[in-house]
Amino acid sequence: MFSLREVLGAIQSYGAAHRFITAHRLWKWIIIPGIVYCLMFVAGIIYVWEYSGVFIDYVLNLLTLKTWIEELQNSFVNFLFLLVGLAVRMIFLIMYFSFLNIYS
Protein backbone atom coordinates (compact mmCIF):
# COMPACT_ATOMS: atom_id res chain seq x y z
CA MET A 1 0.00 0.00 0.00
CA PHE A 2 1.92 3.04 1.25
CA SER A 3 5.28 2.90 2.88
CA LEU A 4 6.42 5.15 5.67
CA ARG A 5 9.03 6.67 3.35
CA GLU A 6 6.30 7.79 0.92
CA VAL A 7 4.23 9.33 3.70
CA LEU A 8 7.21 11.23 5.12
CA GLY A 9 8.17 12.39 1.61
CA ALA A 10 4.65 13.71 1.06
CA ILE A 11 4.72 15.64 4.35
CA GLN A 12 8.11 17.14 3.48
CA SER A 13 6.81 18.11 0.03
CA TYR A 14 3.91 20.01 1.62
CA GLY A 15 6.38 21.91 3.76
CA ALA A 16 8.56 22.74 0.75
CA ALA A 17 5.50 23.85 -1.24
CA HIS A 18 4.39 26.12 1.61
CA ARG A 19 7.83 27.75 1.78
CA PHE A 20 7.85 28.22 -2.02
CA ILE A 21 4.38 29.82 -2.00
CA THR A 22 5.33 32.14 0.85
CA ALA A 23 8.69 33.10 -0.71
CA HIS A 24 7.16 33.95 -4.09
CA ARG A 25 3.97 35.58 -2.72
CA LEU A 26 1.61 33.22 -4.53
CA TRP A 27 -1.15 33.17 -1.90
CA LYS A 28 -3.58 35.11 -4.07
CA TRP A 29 -3.33 32.33 -6.68
CA ILE A 30 -4.34 29.79 -4.06
CA ILE A 31 -6.86 31.62 -1.88
CA ILE A 32 -9.01 33.14 -4.65
CA PRO A 33 -9.54 29.82 -6.54
CA GLY A 34 -10.12 28.13 -3.18
CA ILE A 35 -12.89 30.56 -2.30
CA VAL A 36 -14.43 30.24 -5.76
CA TYR A 37 -14.34 26.43 -5.52
CA CYS A 38 -15.95 26.51 -2.05
CA LEU A 39 -18.74 28.75 -3.32
CA MET A 40 -19.33 26.46 -6.30
CA PHE A 41 -19.33 23.42 -3.99
CA VAL A 42 -21.95 24.96 -1.68
CA ALA A 43 -24.04 26.07 -4.68
CA GLY A 44 -23.88 22.50 -6.01
CA ILE A 45 -25.06 21.09 -2.68
CA ILE A 46 -27.99 23.54 -2.59
CA TYR A 47 -28.86 22.74 -6.21
CA VAL A 48 -28.79 18.97 -5.62
CA TRP A 49 -30.80 19.28 -2.37
CA GLU A 50 -33.52 21.44 -3.95
CA TYR A 51 -33.91 19.48 -7.16
CA SER A 52 -33.84 16.14 -5.45
CA GLY A 53 -36.93 17.40 -3.60
CA VAL A 54 -38.49 18.28 -6.94
CA PHE A 55 -37.68 14.76 -8.16
CA ILE A 56 -39.25 13.20 -5.05
CA ASP A 57 -42.42 15.27 -5.53
CA TYR A 58 -42.54 14.29 -9.21
CA VAL A 59 -42.28 10.58 -8.39
CA LEU A 60 -44.89 10.83 -5.62
CA ASN A 61 -47.30 12.63 -7.97
CA LEU A 62 -46.55 10.22 -10.81
CA LEU A 63 -47.39 7.21 -8.64
CA THR A 64 -50.32 9.06 -6.98
CA LEU A 65 -48.76 8.33 -3.61
CA LYS A 66 -49.08 11.93 -2.47
CA THR A 67 -52.89 11.87 -2.64
CA TRP A 68 -52.92 8.46 -0.95
CA ILE A 69 -50.77 9.78 1.90
CA GLU A 70 -53.00 12.86 2.30
CA GLU A 71 -56.17 10.72 2.34
CA LEU A 72 -54.71 8.23 4.79
CA GLN A 73 -53.70 10.87 7.39
CA ASN A 74 -51.52 8.40 9.29
CA SER A 75 -48.58 9.96 11.11
CA PHE A 76 -46.49 6.77 10.87
CA VAL A 77 -46.91 6.61 7.08
CA ASN A 78 -46.10 10.33 6.80
CA PHE A 79 -42.98 9.80 8.89
CA LEU A 80 -41.99 6.78 6.80
CA PHE A 81 -42.29 8.72 3.54
CA LEU A 82 -40.38 11.61 5.10
CA LEU A 83 -37.52 9.22 5.92
CA VAL A 84 -37.60 7.74 2.42
CA GLY A 85 -37.47 11.24 0.93
CA LEU A 86 -34.54 12.13 3.16
CA ALA A 87 -32.75 8.93 2.14
CA VAL A 88 -33.27 9.71 -1.54
CA ARG A 89 -31.86 13.20 -1.01
CA MET A 90 -28.84 11.74 0.76
CA ILE A 91 -28.30 9.32 -2.12
CA PHE A 92 -28.38 12.25 -4.55
CA LEU A 93 -25.83 14.10 -2.40
CA ILE A 94 -23.56 11.05 -2.27
CA MET A 95 -23.78 10.79 -6.06
CA TYR A 96 -22.87 14.50 -6.29
CA PHE A 97 -19.85 13.97 -4.04
CA SER A 98 -18.76 10.93 -6.04
CA PHE A 99 -19.02 12.87 -9.31
CA LEU A 100 -16.90 15.62 -7.76
CA ASN A 101 -14.32 13.05 -6.78
CA ILE A 102 -14.24 11.55 -10.28
CA TYR A 103 -13.99 14.83 -12.19
CA SER A 104 -11.62 16.77 -9.93
Secondary structure, 3 states (H helix, E strand, C coil): CCCHHHHHHHHHHHHHHHHHHHHCCCCHHHHHHHHHHHHHHHHHHHHHHHHHHHHHHHHHHHCCHHHHHHHHCCHHHHHHHHHHHHHHHHHHHHHHHHHHHHHC
